[in-house]
């Protein structure tokens, strides 16, 4: 099965370089990598024009920088994707070497796969930027005290568990029933069914993950946990979350309407 990896970015070329460099160690490479930029920066254009890779098929999508319009950028990436299966990550998350492989192994037409990530502290983030991925991963979870001392969060989510029938059953039973926009995958057809991301959300959080859950489930799709199989390493950086009250109010209104196929999505619908 062919797969498109979609990476949401905004200006940070240093992090993107770390992600792309680590991608070369994947046991299964994506058939294409779509760099979904919520803007059109000269720095990003120059970086990608000069980034050399014989293994990665890179596609760079841009749009006018009008503030937070990530959902619009993602909808454009969905349409641009050439392949039937889509994996979504953010531009601050480095992937475990079996990330793509396990997303594909667990893929099912009626399932939305949901993973998580360990949030590294500053010292381990710098180490990952300067260390080849296999060396960084080796023995990482034996360094729990050092990770926590460095300020890592959700450390348990950094534990990779080999995928087999037994571990899959255990993880699904004790798994998660939510989506994080930085780590989920599904067939392209599933996203087309809900008309993609709702562009009424113009602030971070909720619209890029929570809003998807109820709309997917409303159309009969199932959120399935893939945590510990599709591990991510989130690079440390200052976070500028805005108040989520506005987004939560939008979510509540939309849930009340039971409009599972959003109106302001990939297609602009009147009703």
C-alpha positions as CSV (number, residue, x, y, z in Angstrom):
1,X,0.0,0.0,0.0
2,X,1.3,3.4,-0.9
3,X,1.4,6.2,1.7
4,X,1.7,10.0,1.8
5,X,3.3,11.5,4.8
6,X,2.0,15.0,5.5
7,X,4.1,17.3,7.7
8,X,2.6,20.5,9.0
9,X,5.3,23.3,9.2
10,X,5.7,27.0,9.9
11,X,9.1,28.5,9.2
12,X,11.2,26.2,11.5
13,X,13.7,24.7,9.0
14,X,16.0,23.4,11.8
15,X,13.3,21.1,13.1
16,X,12.3,20.0,9.6
17,X,15.9,19.1,8.8
18,X,16.0,16.9,11.9
19,X,12.7,15.2,10.9
20,X,13.8,14.6,7.3
21,X,17.2,13.4,8.3
22,X,15.7,10.9,10.6
23,X,13.1,9.8,8.0
24,X,16.0,8.1,6.1
25,X,16.2,5.5,8.8
26,X,12.6,4.4,8.5
27,X,12.2,0.7,7.9
28,X,9.5,1.6,5.4
29,X,9.8,4.9,3.5
30,X,6.8,7.0,2.6
31,X,6.1,7.1,-1.1
32,X,5.9,10.9,-0.9
33,X,6.4,13.6,1.8
34,X,4.2,16.6,1.6
35,X,5.5,19.6,3.4
36,X,2.3,21.5,4.3
37,X,3.4,25.0,5.1
38,X,0.9,27.4,6.7
39,X,2.6,30.3,5.0
40,X,5.2,31.0,2.3
41,X,8.5,31.8,3.8
42,X,11.7,32.4,1.9
43,X,13.7,30.4,4.5
44,X,11.5,27.3,4.0
45,X,11.7,27.6,0.2
46,X,15.5,27.9,0.2
47,X,15.9,25.1,2.7
48,X,13.9,22.6,0.6
49,X,15.4,23.7,-2.6
50,X,18.9,22.8,-1.2
51,X,17.9,19.8,0.8
52,X,19.5,16.7,-0.8
53,X,17.8,13.3,-0.6
54,X,17.7,10.4,-3.0
55,X,15.2,8.5,-0.9
56,X,12.5,11.1,-0.2
57,X,10.0,12.4,-2.7
58,X,9.5,15.9,-1.3
59,X,6.5,18.0,-2.3
60,X,6.3,21.6,-0.9
61,X,2.9,23.3,-0.6
62,X,2.5,26.9,0.4
63,X,-0.2,29.5,1.0
64,X,-0.4,33.1,1.9
65,X,0.5,33.7,5.6
66,X,-2.8,35.0,7.1
67,X,-2.3,33.9,10.7
68,X,-3.2,30.4,11.9
69,X,-4.7,28.6,8.8
70,X,-3.3,25.2,9.4
71,X,-6.6,23.4,8.6
72,X,-6.7,25.1,5.2
73,X,-3.2,24.0,4.5
74,X,-4.0,20.4,5.6
75,X,-7.0,20.3,3.3
76,X,-4.8,21.4,0.4
77,X,-2.4,18.6,1.3
78,X,-5.1,16.0,1.4
79,X,-6.2,17.0,-2.2
80,X,-2.5,17.0,-3.3
81,X,-1.8,13.6,-1.9
82,X,-1.2,11.0,-4.6
83,X,-1.8,7.9,-2.5
84,X,-4.6,6.2,-0.7
85,X,-3.2,6.2,2.8
86,X,-2.3,9.4,4.7
87,X,-0.2,9.9,7.8
88,X,-0.2,13.3,9.6
89,X,2.6,14.6,11.8
90,X,3.7,18.1,13.0
91,X,6.9,19.9,12.1
92,X,8.3,19.4,15.6
93,X,8.0,15.6,15.9
94,X,10.8,13.1,14.9
95,X,9.6,9.6,14.2
96,X,10.7,6.2,15.6
97,X,12.3,4.1,12.8
98,X,9.3,1.8,12.7
99,X,6.7,4.6,12.6
100,X,5.6,4.3,9.0
101,X,5.9,0.5,9.0
102,X,3.5,0.1,11.9
103,X,1.0,2.7,10.8
104,X,0.7,0.7,7.6
105,X,0.5,-2.7,9.3
106,X,-2.4,-1.5,11.5
107,X,-4.2,0.3,8.7
108,X,-7.9,-0.6,8.1
109,X,-10.5,1.2,6.0
110,X,-12.9,1.9,8.9
111,X,-10.2,2.7,11.5
112,X,-8.5,6.0,12.3
113,X,-5.1,5.2,14.0
114,X,-4.2,7.5,16.9
115,X,-0.7,7.7,18.3
116,X,1.1,9.8,20.9
117,X,4.5,11.4,21.6
118,X,7.1,11.9,24.3
119,X,7.8,15.6,24.8
120,X,11.6,15.9,25.1
121,X,13.3,18.4,27.3
122,X,15.9,20.9,25.9
123,X,19.0,18.8,26.4
124,X,17.6,15.6,24.8
125,X,16.1,17.7,22.0
126,X,19.5,19.0,21.2
127,X,21.0,15.5,21.4
128,X,18.4,14.2,18.9
129,X,19.2,17.1,16.5
130,X,22.9,16.1,16.6
131,X,22.7,12.3,16.9
132,X,21.7,9.8,14.2
133,X,18.3,8.4,15.0
134,X,19.3,4.7,15.7
135,X,22.0,5.9,18.2
136,X,19.5,8.2,19.9
137,X,16.8,5.5,20.3
138,X,19.2,2.9,21.6
139,X,18.6,2.5,25.4
140,X,16.6,5.7,25.6
141,X,14.0,4.3,28.0
142,X,16.7,3.2,30.4
143,X,17.4,6.9,30.9
144,X,14.1,7.7,32.6
145,X,15.6,9.7,35.4
146,X,17.7,11.7,33.1
147,X,14.8,12.4,30.8
148,X,12.6,13.6,33.6
149,X,15.4,15.7,35.1
150,X,15.6,17.4,31.7
151,X,11.9,18.2,31.8
152,X,10.5,15.6,29.5
153,X,6.8,15.1,29.6
154,X,4.6,12.0,28.8
155,X,7.8,9.9,29.1
156,X,5.9,6.6,29.1
157,X,4.7,7.5,25.5
158,X,8.3,7.2,24.4
159,X,8.3,3.4,25.1
160,X,8.3,1.5,21.9
161,X,6.7,-2.0,22.0
162,X,7.2,-4.4,19.1
163,X,4.0,-5.0,17.2
164,X,2.4,-8.5,17.2
165,X,-1.1,-9.9,17.7
166,X,-0.8,-10.0,21.5
167,X,0.6,-6.5,22.0
168,X,-1.9,-5.1,19.5
169,X,-4.8,-6.6,21.5
170,X,-3.4,-5.3,24.8
171,X,-2.8,-1.8,23.5
172,X,-6.2,-1.6,21.8
173,X,-7.9,-2.7,25.0
174,X,-6.0,-0.2,27.2
175,X,-5.5,2.3,24.5
176,X,-6.7,5.8,23.7
177,X,-9.9,7.0,22.1
178,X,-8.8,10.5,21.0
179,X,-6.7,11.9,18.2
180,X,-3.7,14.2,18.3
181,X,-3.2,16.1,15.1
182,X,0.6,15.4,15.3
183,X,0.2,11.6,15.1
184,X,-2.7,10.0,13.3
185,X,-3.4,8.2,10.0
186,X,-6.3,7.0,7.9
187,X,-7.4,6.3,4.4
188,X,-7.8,9.4,2.3
189,X,-11.4,8.2,1.6
190,X,-12.2,8.7,5.3
191,X,-11.1,12.3,5.3
192,X,-13.0,13.0,2.1
193,X,-16.1,11.5,3.7
194,X,-16.1,14.1,6.5
195,X,-15.0,16.8,4.0
196,X,-11.6,17.1,5.7
197,X,-10.6,19.6,8.3
198,X,-13.1,22.3,9.3
199,X,-11.6,25.7,8.3
200,X,-13.9,27.6,10.7
201,X,-11.3,26.9,13.3
202,X,-8.6,29.7,13.1
203,X,-6.8,29.0,16.4
204,X,-4.6,26.1,17.4
205,X,-6.0,23.0,19.1
206,X,-9.5,21.4,19.0
207,X,-10.1,21.9,15.3
208,X,-7.1,19.9,14.2
209,X,-7.9,16.9,16.4
210,X,-10.9,16.9,18.8
211,X,-13.2,18.1,16.0
212,X,-12.2,15.1,13.9
213,X,-13.1,12.5,16.5
214,X,-16.9,13.1,16.7
215,X,-17.2,13.6,13.0
216,X,-15.4,10.4,12.1
217,X,-17.4,8.5,14.7
218,X,-20.6,10.0,13.5
219,X,-20.0,8.5,10.1
220,X,-19.2,5.0,11.6
221,X,-15.4,5.2,11.7
222,X,-13.6,3.9,14.8
223,X,-10.7,5.6,16.6
224,X,-8.1,2.9,17.3
225,X,-5.0,3.3,19.6
226,X,-1.6,2.7,18.0
227,X,0.4,4.2,20.9
228,X,3.7,2.5,21.7
229,X,3.8,1.2,18.1
230,X,4.1,4.6,16.4
231,X,6.3,6.5,18.8
232,X,7.2,10.2,18.2
233,X,9.9,12.4,19.8
234,X,8.6,15.9,20.2
235,X,11.3,18.5,20.1
236,X,11.4,21.1,22.8
237,X,10.4,24.7,22.0
238,X,8.4,27.5,23.6
239,X,4.7,26.9,23.0
240,X,2.3,29.7,22.4
241,X,-1.1,28.2,23.0
242,X,-4.0,30.7,22.8
243,X,-7.1,30.4,24.9
244,X,-9.2,27.4,23.7
245,X,-12.6,28.8,24.8
246,X,-13.4,30.1,21.4
247,X,-12.6,26.8,19.7
248,X,-14.5,24.8,22.3
249,X,-17.5,27.0,21.8
250,X,-17.3,26.3,18.0
251,X,-17.0,22.6,18.7
252,X,-20.1,22.5,21.0
253,X,-22.2,24.4,18.4
254,X,-21.1,22.0,15.6
255,X,-21.7,18.9,17.7
256,X,-25.2,20.1,18.5
257,X,-25.9,20.4,14.8
258,X,-24.6,16.9,14.1
259,X,-23.0,18.1,10.9
260,X,-20.5,15.3,10.5
261,X,-19.5,16.5,7.1
262,X,-18.2,20.0,7.7
263,X,-19.4,22.8,5.5
264,X,-16.2,24.8,5.4
265,X,-13.8,22.0,4.5
266,X,-12.2,20.6,1.4
267,X,-15.4,21.5,-0.4
268,X,-17.4,24.6,0.4
269,X,-20.9,23.4,1.1
270,X,-24.1,25.4,1.6
271,X,-25.8,22.8,3.7
